[in-house]
Each structure stands twice: as C-alpha cells, then as structure tokens.
C-alpha cells in the first residue's frame, strides 16, 4: 500500500476513500483512530493509501474529484 493523500479532517478522508472504492480502487485509511489516543484531532493526519499498482489511476481520479 502507498499513501497518496493526508487529511486533517477524517470525514473528508472517508469521502475520498468512498469515491475511490466506488471507482473500483481498494483504498484504506491509516491512522484513522490516532486522534482518539492522542486527544489532538488535527495533530495526526489520516492517511489514504492504495495498492501500489493503482497509484496512477487513483491520482488521476482524485485530480478530477478535486477539480469538481
């Protein structure tokens, strides 16, 4: 798995994860619960990771998603 984005907002991270999954790309969120342990929601970003072989396709989809 390769991290392709980091988010301070876990809700936004979940939306982007769902978007990729809806387009057939397996996407996982890493460090999603870290803020619960540290008590500092914005200090530990949520990382979005995809399989290495899907990085290019995921980046292209996210570029389109972010433009809209």
C-alpha positions as CSV (number, residue, x, y, z in Angstrom):
1,X,0.0,0.0,0.0
2,X,1.2,3.5,-0.8
3,X,0.0,6.7,0.9
4,X,-1.3,9.1,-1.7
5,X,-3.0,11.8,0.5
6,X,-3.1,13.0,4.1
7,X,-6.2,14.7,5.7
8,X,-6.7,16.7,8.8
9,X,-10.4,16.1,8.5
10,X,-11.4,12.4,8.9
11,X,-14.8,13.0,7.4
12,X,-13.2,14.3,4.2
13,X,-10.8,11.3,4.2
14,X,-13.8,9.0,4.4
15,X,-15.5,10.7,1.4
16,X,-12.4,10.4,-0.7
17,X,-11.9,6.8,0.3
18,X,-15.5,6.0,-0.7
19,X,-15.1,7.8,-4.0
20,X,-12.1,5.7,-4.9
21,X,-13.8,2.5,-3.8
22,X,-16.9,3.4,-5.9
23,X,-14.4,3.6,-8.9
24,X,-13.0,0.1,-8.2
25,X,-9.8,1.1,-6.3
26,X,-9.2,-0.5,-3.0
27,X,-8.5,2.4,-0.6
28,X,-7.8,2.3,3.1
29,X,-7.5,4.9,5.8
30,X,-4.5,4.7,8.1
31,X,-4.1,6.4,11.5
32,X,-7.9,7.0,11.5
33,X,-8.1,6.4,15.2
34,X,-4.8,8.0,16.2
35,X,-6.5,11.2,17.3
36,X,-8.6,9.3,19.8
37,X,-5.4,8.1,21.5
38,X,-3.6,11.5,21.4
39,X,-6.7,13.6,22.1
40,X,-5.4,16.0,19.4
41,X,-7.6,15.5,16.3
42,X,-5.5,17.7,13.9
43,X,-2.0,16.7,15.0
44,X,-2.1,13.2,13.5
45,X,-3.3,13.2,9.9
46,X,-5.4,10.4,8.4
47,X,-3.5,8.8,5.6
48,X,-5.2,7.5,2.4
49,X,-3.4,4.5,0.9
50,X,-4.0,2.4,-2.2
51,X,-2.2,-0.6,-3.6
52,X,1.0,0.4,-5.4
53,X,-0.2,-0.7,-8.8
54,X,-3.3,1.6,-8.5
55,X,-1.4,4.8,-7.5
56,X,-1.6,6.3,-11.0
57,X,-5.3,5.6,-11.5
58,X,-6.1,6.8,-8.0
59,X,-4.2,10.1,-8.5
60,X,-5.9,10.7,-11.8
61,X,-9.4,10.1,-10.3
62,X,-8.5,12.4,-7.3
63,X,-7.3,15.1,-9.6
64,X,-10.7,15.1,-11.3
65,X,-12.5,14.8,-8.0
66,X,-10.7,17.8,-6.5
67,X,-11.4,20.0,-9.6
68,X,-15.1,19.4,-9.2
